[in-house]
Amino acid sequence: KCPVEPFRALVRIRQRHTEAEALVTPDPAGDISVDFTEAQRAITPGQAAVFYDRDKVLGAGIIRAAKGR
């Protein structure tokens, strides 16, 4: 079941990236925005973003765009 409300998760943006805290916000069109608590380096379109609750995978998606702060 896909969430419809924002939720907090740990997010990994590269295979060797350490998970970072973020607010994950789904929208009605099926897109998801990820707002990291701390700025992340080298977020690159085409890479996967994987959402975790500790060691449980909550979901994933392909990064389409990265926005700077």
C-alpha positions in Angstrom: 0.0 0.0 0.0 1.4 3.4 -1.0 1.5 6.1 1.7 -0.5 9.3 1.1 0.8 11.3 4.0 4.4 12.5 4.6 6.5 10.3 6.7 10.1 10.3 8.2 12.5 7.7 6.9 16.2 7.0 6.4 17.0 7.4 2.8 20.0 6.0 0.8 20.8 7.7 -2.5 23.8 5.5 -3.5 24.8 1.9 -2.8 27.6 2.9 -0.5 25.8 6.0 0.9 25.0 6.1 4.6 21.3 6.5 5.1 20.3 10.0 6.0 17.2 11.2 7.8 14.5 12.8 5.5 10.9 13.7 5.2 9.3 11.7 2.4 6.2 13.4 0.8 4.1 11.5 -1.7 1.8 13.4 -4.0 -1.5 12.3 -5.7 0.3 11.9 -9.1 2.5 9.2 -7.7 5.7 11.3 -7.3 7.6 11.6 -4.1 9.6 14.5 -2.8 12.5 13.8 -0.3 13.7 16.6 2.0 16.8 15.6 3.8 17.4 16.9 7.3 21.0 17.8 6.4 22.2 18.6 2.9 23.5 15.6 0.9 26.2 15.6 -1.7 26.1 14.3 -5.3 22.4 13.6 -5.6 22.2 12.5 -9.3 19.2 11.9 -11.5 19.0 8.3 -12.6 20.2 6.9 -9.3 17.9 5.1 -6.9 16.6 6.5 -3.6 15.7 3.8 -1.1 13.5 4.5 1.9 14.1 2.6 5.2 12.6 2.2 8.7 15.7 1.0 10.4 16.5 -2.3 8.5 13.1 -2.6 6.8 12.8 -1.3 3.2 9.7 0.9 2.9 10.1 1.7 -0.8 12.3 3.1 -3.6 12.3 5.2 -6.7 14.5 6.7 -9.3 15.7 10.2 -8.8 14.4 12.5 -11.6 15.8 15.8 -10.3 17.7 17.3 -7.4 17.0 20.7 -5.9 19.6 22.7 -4.1 19.0 24.6 -0.9 
